[in-house]
Amino acid sequence: MSQPAIWLGVSLKMYFSYQQTLTWCRDVAELARRHPAIQQGEVGLFVLPAYPAIPAVAEIFADTPVRFGGQDVCQAENGAWTGEVSASMLQELGCSLAEIGHAERRRHFHEDKTQIAAKVAMSLRHGLTPVLCIGEEQEGEPAQAIALCQQQLAEALDNAGQQGLQGSVFFAYEPQWAIGAPQPAPDSYIRAVCAGLRDLQTPDGIDLQVIYGGSAGPGLIQRLAGDVDGLFLGRFAHDPKALAQIIDEASALLKEIR
């Protein structure tokens, strides 16, 4: 089966309790079972729950095409890293993705480019697709955002390139000034930046897909009209009905542009 034309990812962050997480995932699993676009592989869906829920989430999504992963990953293979979770353990639990470098991790936990590059390489080494979050702090001109993102991407993929690692990377473009805002960045701004990001060069063997995050919600995927490879959704998708609407919108867009 070919790769989905549009990807929709959802991070649950730390909004839900354990039971709320499982209830939400069951609703999404049922949605995935009955939605033609998901079943036919036209629209891809991935979910990033809190660590303790991953084993139960794996069971819930076992008979669906939905992928799942961790909201972070340790840059080390193993050892004395209290409180961390290794890429090998995520892989062992059935995960196929690891979120890396979110603005909240950079701000609250002071993650830097060296840590992020190590996490990307570690994830690829264990067959995990990095969901690499990159974005500028202040709103400016699209060209400035593209240049900054290009620099951050090159830094993040440096270790992977030097080690000759291969795999897919989701470039989650999230302008930091739009995260948690009532509305996403202006449509014209997103389209201009993402169009530039899709042309960025990556090391040999690294396949890049650009998805937009930062207050992404219903209506946005159609307004972007094919200039992105998908959306990275936060709180707007915490209502399964809103997620179903966005999947419908993605499916409708694919019919329009084909």
GILINJO-V549033 format. One record per residue. RES is the residue in one small letter. D_FIRST is the distance of its C-alpha to the first C-alpha in Angstrom with 2 decimals. Layout:
[[RES/D_FIRST] [RES/D_FIRST]]
//
This chain:
[[m/0.00] [s/3.82] [q/6.66] [p/8.82] [a/11.67] [i/14.23] [w/14.90] [l/17.75] [g/19.53] [v/22.67] [s/25.44] [l/27.97] [k/30.51] [m/33.57] [y/34.04] [f/33.32] [s/35.10] [y/33.30] [q/33.52] [q/32.56] [t/29.41] [l/28.43] [t/29.39] [w/27.31] [c/24.22] [r/24.75] [d/24.96] [v/21.76] [a/19.95] [e/21.34] [l/20.27] [a/16.63] [r/16.87] [r/18.34] [h/16.86] [p/14.52] [a/13.11] [i/12.22] [q/10.98] [q/8.73] [g/7.31] [e/9.74] [v/12.18] [g/11.87] [l/14.96] [f/16.92] [v/20.46] [l/23.26] [p/26.07] [a/29.36] [y/29.42] [p/31.30] [a/28.79] [i/25.73] [p/26.16] [a/26.62] [v/23.74] [a/21.46] [e/22.67] [i/22.30] [f/18.60] [a/17.81] [d/16.22] [t/14.36] [p/11.40] [v/14.38] [r/15.05] [f/18.73] [g/21.19] [g/24.81] [q/26.95] [d/28.47] [v/28.60] [c/31.56] [q/32.04] [a/33.63] [e/32.18] [n/34.67] [g/38.39] [a/40.93] [w/38.82] [t/40.10] [g/37.85] [e/34.78] [v/31.39] [s/29.79] [a/26.27] [s/26.38] [m/27.33] [l/24.55] [q/22.08] [e/23.98] [l/23.70] [g/19.90] [c/19.75] [s/17.13] [l/19.16] [a/22.82] [e/24.69] [i/27.25] [g/30.25] [h/30.55] [a/33.80] [e/35.26] [r/34.77] [r/36.38] [r/39.22] [h/40.06] [f/39.23] [h/40.01] [e/36.83] [d/37.24] [k/35.23] [t/35.96] [q/34.58] [i/31.48] [a/30.74] [a/31.30] [k/28.96] [v/26.13] [a/26.70] [m/27.04] [s/23.76] [l/21.82] [r/23.80] [h/22.54] [g/18.83] [l/19.26] [t/18.06] [p/21.35] [v/21.83] [l/24.71] [c/27.20] [i/29.39] [g/31.88] [e/35.46] [e/38.31] [q/40.23] [e/39.34] [g/40.22] [e/38.97] [p/35.28] [a/36.16] [q/37.73] [a/34.73] [i/32.40] [a/34.85] [l/35.15] [c/31.42] [q/31.01] [q/33.72] [q/32.26] [l/28.80] [a/30.47] [e/32.50] [a/29.61] [l/27.61] [d/30.79] [n/30.59] [a/26.94] [g/27.75] [q/30.87] [q/29.12] [g/26.35] [l/23.65] [q/20.05] [g/17.23] [s/16.20] [v/18.96] [f/19.17] [f/22.42] [a/23.85] [y/26.63] [e/29.33] [p/32.79] [q/35.07] [w/37.51] [a/34.95] [i/33.86] [g/35.50] [a/37.00] [p/37.35] [q/35.21] [p/32.58] [a/33.67] [p/34.52] [d/31.62] [s/33.01] [y/33.31] [i/29.75] [r/28.43] [a/30.73] [v/29.98] [c/26.17] [a/26.24] [g/28.27] [l/26.16] [r/22.98] [d/25.10] [l/26.25] [q/26.09] [t/24.61] [p/25.24] [d/23.31] [g/20.04] [i/19.86] [d/17.20] [l/18.80] [q/17.63] [v/20.63] [i/21.00] [y/24.42] [g/26.45] [g/30.13] [s/31.02] [a/27.79] [g/27.74] [p/27.39] [g/27.70] [l/26.80] [i/23.19] [q/24.42] [r/27.51] [l/25.64] [a/23.84] [g/20.95] [d/23.11] [v/21.18] [d/17.60] [g/18.51] [l/21.34] [f/22.71] [l/24.72] [g/27.85] [r/30.49] [f/29.47] [a/26.41] [h/28.62] [d/29.24] [p/26.22] [k/27.38] [a/27.20] [l/23.65] [a/22.74] [q/24.51] [i/22.60] [i/19.20] [d/20.75] [e/21.95] [a/18.64] [s/17.13] [a/20.31] [l/20.20] [l/16.84] [k/18.45] [e/21.51] [i/20.16] [r/17.92]]
//
